[in-house]
Amino acid sequence: MLNNRHKVLNILLIILIAVIFSGCDFHKDKKNENGGNRLITLDAEQEGNAKIELEELQDRPIQLRITIPAQFKAMHKLMDTTYAPIDGKVVKVYVEPGSLVKKGQPIVLIKSDAIGQIQLEFLDKYISIDSLVKQMTAQYNLSVQTNKRESILYKDGISSRAEYEVASAQMQKDKANLDSLKVQKSTLKEVYAQRVALYGGSESTITRAISTKRIYPFITLCSNKTGIVLARKVNEGEIINQNREMFNIADLSTIWLVGYAFEKDASHLSVGQKVVGMFEKEHGKTVVGKLSYVASILDTERKTLEVIADIPNPDFSIKPNMYAEMVVDIGTVMALSVPNSALQKYGDFTFAYVKVAPNTYEERKVEIGQNNDKFTEVKSGLKQCEMVVSRGGFSLLGESIKSSEE
């Protein structure tokens, strides 16, 4: 009986050893056979559907670039803000945001009691001095006639020389007084025209008051430059105070592209570098300009460096506050690189696939460096002369994810 028990135990031990060894062999992973990298094998149909293309890994010149998030802004020096020159009421607004205006074009009509008061004061003084001018004109004309008569009488020996000289002196005195009054009249007009101009009015306001003998308590403000109305901050019927901001107008024929570069890229940026602006919502559309400003210090909170590029905008198609990517060329280096299409992102990692045998591809986790629109530098994970999948890598990534899940 004891021998039977030994036989049973030996049989059980043999079975247990067999199970252990068969289990180890069953869980043997292909990744362990190839340095921890996953191998993906496709059949002929799968490989055909994936349309896989290969490219030999090699050193090539890469035009390095920095990509910076950016936004278009109106250039400060080409912007003009219109302020209310006087207290008053907005009667008419002639432009809307987005309107193209020309220099000298009317933009708003304001009714102002102060302007009316200036005109009333001017008319009072003007009518008074105009009356004096007319009186002196009559006096001067009389003096001229008297002088002519005394001159004839003196030549005919009827009048004395003294009487002639008195008449001549009176004529000259009356002329001087008339000229003085005319100068005062002209100066009065100029002074009040300047007073009106200080509040945004024009000389025509004074001229109209002279011709109609009535006040016109309105001023029309005009644009100081040709440009686009970026903002309108007043409405018709609104009561405004002096120095109230009313309009922002900017010449957008050249526009700023303002970006904030990361600290690691700061040393590569300098004024004069070529910049390509890539529109965020219009794929494929680009504009070209140059860096005109690179800040000398980093922003203390965001740890970024402000950079500005001047971008030509002759058709005004670029609008302020549009978003774009600012791409700055910073030079060329020779580096081991792959086509951008060879790289696949999954999670926090980047992968590439190398053909190691017929229908068999090895998945490599790679560390990448600088890139441009065609190639990306590979710092680790791939070796020179290896055949890298340049097209079809997405299908291989899908097979890898499926295998991992299984």
C-alpha positions in Angstrom: 0.0 0.0 0.0 2.9 2.3 0.8 4.4 1.6 -2.6 1.1 2.6 -4.2 1.1 5.9 -2.4 4.7 6.6 -3.7 3.6 5.8 -7.2 0.7 8.2 -7.0 2.9 11.0 -5.6 5.5 10.5 -8.3 2.8 10.7 -11.0 1.4 13.9 -9.5 4.9 15.4 -9.4 5.6 14.5 -13.0 2.3 16.1 -14.0 3.1 19.3 -12.0 6.5 19.7 -13.6 5.0 19.1 -17.1 2.4 21.8 -16.5 5.0 24.3 -15.2 7.2 23.9 -18.2 4.4 23.9 -20.7 3.0 27.1 -19.1 6.3 28.9 -19.4 6.6 28.0 -23.0 3.0 29.1 -23.7 3.5 32.6 -22.3 6.7 33.2 -24.1 6.3 36.8 -25.7 7.7 37.7 -29.0 8.9 41.0 -27.4 11.4 39.1 -25.3 13.0 37.6 -28.4 13.8 41.1 -29.8 15.2 43.2 -27.0 11.8 44.1 -25.6 10.4 45.5 -28.9 7.2 44.2 -30.3 7.3 42.3 -33.6 4.3 42.6 -35.9 3.8 40.1 -38.7 1.3 40.7 -41.5 0.0 38.4 -44.1 0.2 39.3 -47.7 -3.3 40.7 -47.8 -2.8 42.9 -44.7 0.5 44.2 -46.1 -1.1 45.0 -49.4 -4.0 46.9 -47.7 -1.6 48.9 -45.5 0.2 50.1 -48.7 3.5 50.1 -46.8 6.4 52.0 -48.2 10.0 52.0 -46.9 12.8 54.5 -46.7 16.4 54.0 -45.6 17.3 55.9 -42.5 20.2 58.4 -43.1 21.6 61.7 -42.2 20.1 64.6 -44.2 20.1 68.4 -43.9 17.2 69.7 -41.8 16.1 73.3 -42.0 15.4 73.8 -38.3 12.4 75.9 -37.2 10.6 77.0 -34.1 6.8 77.0 -33.9 5.3 79.7 -31.7 1.6 80.2 -30.9 0.7 83.7 -32.1 -2.0 86.2 -32.9 -2.4 89.0 -35.4 -2.5 92.5 -33.9 -2.8 96.0 -35.4 0.6 97.8 -35.3 0.6 100.4 -32.5 2.3 103.1 -34.6 -0.3 102.7 -37.3 -3.3 102.9 -34.9 -5.3 106.1 -34.2 -7.8 106.6 -31.4 -10.4 109.3 -31.8 -11.5 111.0 -28.6 -14.4 113.4 -28.1 -12.8 116.9 -28.3 -15.7 118.5 -26.4 -18.8 117.7 -24.3 -21.9 117.2 -26.5 -24.4 114.8 -28.0 -23.7 112.3 -30.8 -26.1 113.2 -33.6 -24.9 110.9 -36.4 -22.3 108.1 -36.7 -21.1 107.5 -40.3 -19.0 104.4 -39.9 -19.2 100.9 -38.5 -16.6 98.4 -37.2 -14.8 96.9 -40.1 -15.5 99.8 -42.4 -12.6 101.0 -44.6 -12.3 104.8 -44.2 -10.0 107.3 -46.0 -8.1 110.2 -44.4 -10.4 113.2 -44.0 -13.6 111.1 -44.3 -16.4 112.2 -41.8 -16.9 109.6 -39.0 -19.2 111.3 -36.5 -21.4 114.5 -36.1 -21.6 116.0 -32.6 -23.9 118.8 -31.3 -22.1 120.9 -28.7 -23.5 123.9 -26.8 -19.9 125.0 -26.2 -19.4 125.3 -30.0 -22.6 127.3 -30.2 -21.4 129.6 -27.5 -18.1 130.2 -29.3 -19.9 131.1 -32.5 -22.3 133.4 -30.6 -19.4 135.2 -29.0 -17.7 135.5 -32.3 -20.7 136.9 -34.1 -21.2 139.5 -31.4 -17.6 140.7 -31.8 -17.6 140.3 -35.5 -20.7 142.3 -36.1 -19.4 145.1 -33.9 -16.0 145.3 -35.6 -17.7 144.9 -39.1 -19.8 148.0 -38.2 -16.7 150.0 -37.3 -15.0 148.9 -40.6 -17.9 150.1 -42.6 -18.0 153.4 -40.7 -14.2 153.9 -41.2 -14.5 152.9 -44.8 -17.0 155.8 -45.3 -14.8 158.1 -43.4 -11.8 157.2 -45.4 -13.7 157.6 -48.7 -14.7 161.1 -47.6 -11.1 161.9 -46.7 -10.0 160.8 -50.1 -12.5 163.1 -51.8 -11.5 166.0 -49.6 -7.8 165.4 -50.3 -8.5 165.4 -54.1 -10.5 168.6 -53.8 -7.8 170.4 -51.7 -5.2 169.2 -54.1 -7.0 170.8 -57.1 -7.6 174.0 -55.2 -4.0 174.2 -54.1 -2.8 173.7 -57.6 -5.2 176.4 -58.8 -3.9 178.8 -56.0 -7.3 179.0 -54.4 -6.4 177.0 -51.3 -3.3 177.3 -49.1 -0.7 174.6 -48.8 -1.5 174.2 -45.2 -5.2 173.3 -45.9 -4.0 170.8 -48.5 -1.5 169.2 -46.0 -4.2 168.9 -43.3 -6.5 167.1 -45.8 -3.7 164.8 -46.9 -2.8 164.0 -43.2 -6.5 163.2 -42.4 -6.7 160.8 -45.3 -3.6 158.9 -44.2 -4.9 158.8 -40.7 -8.3 157.4 -41.8 -6.5 154.8 -44.0 -4.4 153.7 -41.1 -7.4 153.3 -38.9 -9.3 151.4 -41.6 -6.4 149.1 -42.2 -6.1 148.4 -38.5 -9.8 147.6 -38.2 -9.5 145.2 -41.2 -6.6 143.5 -39.6 -8.6 143.1 -36.4 -11.5 141.7 -38.3 -9.4 139.2 -40.1 -7.5 138.3 -36.9 -10.8 137.8 -35.1 -11.9 135.3 -37.7 -8.7 133.4 -37.5 -8.6 133.3 -33.7 -12.2 131.9 -33.5 -11.5 129.5 -36.3 -8.6 128.2 -34.3 -10.7 127.9 -31.2 -13.3 125.9 -33.1 -10.5 123.8 -34.6 -9.3 122.9 -31.1 -12.6 121.1 -30.6 -12.6 119.4 -33.9 -14.4 122.0 -35.9 -13.4 123.6 -39.2 -13.0 127.2 -40.6 -16.3 126.6 -42.5 -18.1 126.7 -39.2 -17.1 130.3 -38.7 -17.6 131.2 -42.4 -21.1 129.8 -42.2 -21.9 131.9 -39.1 -20.7 135.1 -40.9 -22.8 134.4 -44.0 -26.0 133.3 -42.2 -25.5 135.4 -39.0 -26.7 132.3 -37.2 -24.9 129.8 -35.0 -24.3 126.2 -36.1 -23.6 124.2 -32.9 -22.3 121.1 -34.7 -18.8 119.7 -35.4 -18.0 116.9 -37.8 -15.0 114.8 -36.8 -13.0 113.2 -39.7 -10.6 110.2 -39.8 -7.0 111.2 -39.3 -5.8 108.3 -41.6 -6.8 105.7 -44.1 -7.6 102.4 -42.5 -10.0 100.0 -40.9 -12.4 100.9 -38.1 -11.5 98.4 -35.4 -13.9 99.7 -32.8 -16.8 102.1 -32.5 -17.6 103.0 -28.9 -20.4 105.6 -29.3 -24.0 105.5 -30.4 -26.3 108.0 -31.9 -28.2 110.1 -29.3 -25.5 109.4 -26.6 -24.3 112.2 -24.4 -20.5 112.2 -24.3 -17.9 114.0 -22.2 -14.7 115.5 -23.5 -11.9 113.0 -24.0 -14.3 110.1 -24.3 -12.8 107.4 -26.5 -15.0 107.0 -29.6 -13.2 105.1 -32.4 -10.1 103.0 -33.0 -8.9 103.2 -36.6 -5.8 101.3 -37.9 -3.8 101.1 -41.1 -3.7 97.3 -41.6 -1.6 97.3 -44.8 1.1 95.9 -42.6 0.1 93.9 -39.5 1.9 92.4 -36.5 2.0 88.7 -35.8 2.7 88.6 -32.0 3.9 85.4 -30.4 5.3 84.1 -27.1 8.3 81.8 -27.5 9.2 79.2 -24.9 12.4 79.8 -22.8 14.2 76.9 -24.4 13.9 78.6 -27.8 14.8 82.2 -26.7 18.5 82.0 -27.7 17.6 81.0 -31.3 15.5 84.1 -32.0 16.8 87.4 -33.4 15.5 90.4 -35.4 15.5 89.9 -39.2 14.8 86.2 -39.2 12.2 84.9 -41.7 8.8 84.1 -40.3 6.0 82.1 -41.9 2.5 82.6 -40.4 0.3 79.5 -40.7 -3.4 80.3 -40.1 -5.1 78.2 -37.5 -8.5 77.8 -39.2 -7.4 78.0 -42.8 -5.1 75.0 -43.4 -2.5 75.5 -46.1 -2.8 79.3 -46.1 0.4 81.1 -45.1 1.9 84.5 -45.0 5.6 85.6 -44.9 7.3 88.3 -43.0 10.3 89.1 -40.7 10.9 89.4 -37.0 11.0 93.1 -36.1 11.1 92.8 -32.3 12.5 90.3 -29.8 11.9 91.1 -26.2 15.1 91.5 -24.1 13.6 89.7 -21.0 11.3 86.8 -20.3 7.8 87.3 -18.9 8.2 86.6 -15.2 5.0 84.7 -14.8 4.7 82.8 -18.1 8.4 82.4 -18.7 7.9 83.2 -22.4 9.6 85.7 -24.7 7.5 88.1 -26.7 8.4 88.3 -30.4 6.8 90.3 -33.2 6.9 89.9 -37.0 5.8 92.5 -39.5 3.5 90.9 -42.1 2.4 92.6 -45.4 -1.4 92.8 -45.6 -2.1 94.7 -48.8 -5.6 93.4 -49.3 -6.6 93.7 -45.6 -7.6 90.0 -45.6 -5.8 89.4 -42.3 -7.9 90.7 -39.4 -6.7 91.6 -35.9 -7.1 88.9 -33.3 -6.9 86.0 -35.8 -4.8 83.1 -34.5 -1.8 81.6 -36.3 1.3 79.6 -35.7 4.5 81.6 -36.1 7.2 79.4 -37.7 10.7 80.8 -37.5 13.6 79.4 -39.6 16.7 79.2 -37.3 19.3 77.4 -39.5 20.2 74.0 -41.1 21.9 71.0 -39.4 22.9 67.5 -40.6 21.0 65.0 -38.5 19.7 61.4 -38.6 16.1 61.9 -39.6 12.9 60.2 -40.9 10.0 61.5 -42.9 7.3 63.0 -40.6 4.9 60.3 -41.9 7.1 57.6 -40.4 6.3 58.7 -36.9 3.2 57.6 -35.0 2.0 59.1 -31.7 0.2 56.9 -29.1 -0.2 58.1 -25.6 2.9 59.9 -24.4 5.2 58.1 -26.8 6.3 58.3 -30.4 6.8 55.1 -32.4 8.4 54.1 -35.7 8.5 50.7 -37.5 11.5 49.0 -39.0 11.3 46.1 -41.4 13.4 43.2 -40.0 12.2 40.3 -42.1 9.7 39.5 -44.9 6.3 40.6 -43.7 7.7 41.4 -40.2 8.2 44.8 -38.6 9.7 45.8 -35.3 8.0 48.5 -33.2 10.5 51.1 -31.9 10.0 53.7 -29.3 11.9 56.8 -30.5 13.1 60.1 -29.1 12.7 63.0 -31.6 14.4 66.4 -31.8 14.0 69.3 -34.3 11.7 69.0 -37.3 10.4 70.9 -40.3 7.5 70.3 -42.7 9.1 67.1 -44.2 11.6 65.5 -41.8 12.1 65.0 -38.0 15.4 64.4 -36.3 15.7 61.1 -34.5 17.9 61.2 -31.3 17.4 57.6 -30.2 15.6 54.4 -31.1 16.7 54.0 -34.7 20.0 53.4 -36.5 21.4 54.5 -39.7 20.7 52.5 -42.9 17.7 50.7 -41.2 14.6 50.4 -43.5 11.9 52.5 -41.8 8.2 52.4 -42.7 7.5 55.8 -44.2 3.9 55.0 -45.2 1.5 52.6 -43.6 2.8 53.0 -40.1 -0.7 53.8 -38.8 -1.9 50.3 -39.8 1.0 48.8 -38.0 0.2 50.9 -34.9 -3.3 49.5 -35.1 -2.1 45.9 -35.3 0.2 46.6 -32.3 -2.6 48.1 -30.2 -4.9 45.1 -31.1 -2.2 42.6 -30.2 -1.5 44.4 -26.9 -5.2 44.3 -26.0 -5.5 40.6 -26.8 
